[in-house]
Amino acid sequence: MIDETNLAIEELQEEIRRENERRYAFYRMLNATDRVLWRLEELNRDGIKVIPEDMRERMRESLAELPPSCLEVLRDSHLVQEVLDSIFEVQERLFRWRDPQRVPEDEEELERIAV
């Protein structure tokens, strides 16, 4: 009886650990996309239209953890606006990756899901 209870507790702990890893992975990946957006928005604000190559490489490294299905829409371009637009698409896919059953109707819904 005690052995069965201990086994059930261990299984639940493992399930909780896996769920927490997935949840925290999502937030790490979302944070990575936010950092890239911030850099791109700074360039855009400063009127810079072309992303420096070293910055493009750092952005690629920042996003390396994202699932391939999210990165499919990332435009590997030198143009700030093209990459900026594609990062929003990457984030949308990331939210769908987190909760495949839920497809947000609009941007407000997307923001509400993020919380």
N, C-alpha and C positions, 0 to 999 in steps of 0.2 A: 504494500500500500504506500509506504513512504517512498520507495523507489519509483513507483509510478508517478507520484506527485512531483518528485524531484525532476523526473524526465519531462513532465508536462511544463514545469516551470522553466527548464532549460530551453525547451522548444519555443515557448512564448518569448523568452529573452532574446533568442536568436531572431525570431520574427520581428521584434521591436528594433533590434540592432539593424537588420536589413532595411526596414522602413525608414529609420533615421538616416542611414547612409544615403538612401535614395533622395530623401527630402533635402538633406544638406548638400548633396551633389547638385540638385536643382538650383539651390540658392548660390552656390559657388559659380555655377555656369551663368546664371542670370547676372550675378555681380560682374563676371568677366565681360559680358556683353555691355553692361552699363559703363564699365571703364573705357571700352573701345568707343562707345557712343560719345562719351565725355571728350575724349581726345579729338574725335572727328568734329564734334560741335565747336571745339576751340579753334580748330583749323578753319572751319567754315566762318566763324565769327571774325576771325582775323583776315578773311578774304583770301585765304590760301586754297587754291583749287586742286593742287596736286599733292598727294601724300608722299612724303619722303620715304625712300626704300627701307631705311632702318626702322622707321615707325611701322611700315607695313609688315615687316618681319615680326616685330614685337606684338602687333595685333594678332597675327596668325598664331603665335605662341600662346597668347592669352586665351584664344578660343579653341585650342587644341583638345581640350577635355570634352567639348560638346559632342553629342552624338552625330554621326555622319548624316543622318536624316535632317538634322537642323542646319548643318553646314552646306548642304546641297545648294541652298539659295544664296550663299555668300558670294558676292561678286569680288573677285580678286582683281581689282582695278586700281589704277593710279589716281582716279578721280574721286575726290572727297564725297561729292554728292551721291555718286553711284554706290559707294561702299556704305555710306550713311543710310541710304534707303534699304540696302540689303540687310543691314544689321537689324532693322525693325522686323523684317521678314524672318530672320533667324530667331529673334525673340518670340515671334508668334509661333513658330514651329516648336520652340522649346516649351512653351506653355502647353501645346498639344501633346508633346512628349510626356510632360508631367501628368496630364490628365487626358488620355486619349478619348474618353467618353464625352468630354465636354468641348464643344466648339463655340467660342465666344461670338456673339452677334455683332459686337462693335467694339471700339477702343475702350469705352467706359467699362464694359464687361471684362475686357482683357486686364485692365488695371485692377478691377475688383478681385479677380482670380489670383492676381499676384500677391495679395495680402495674406 
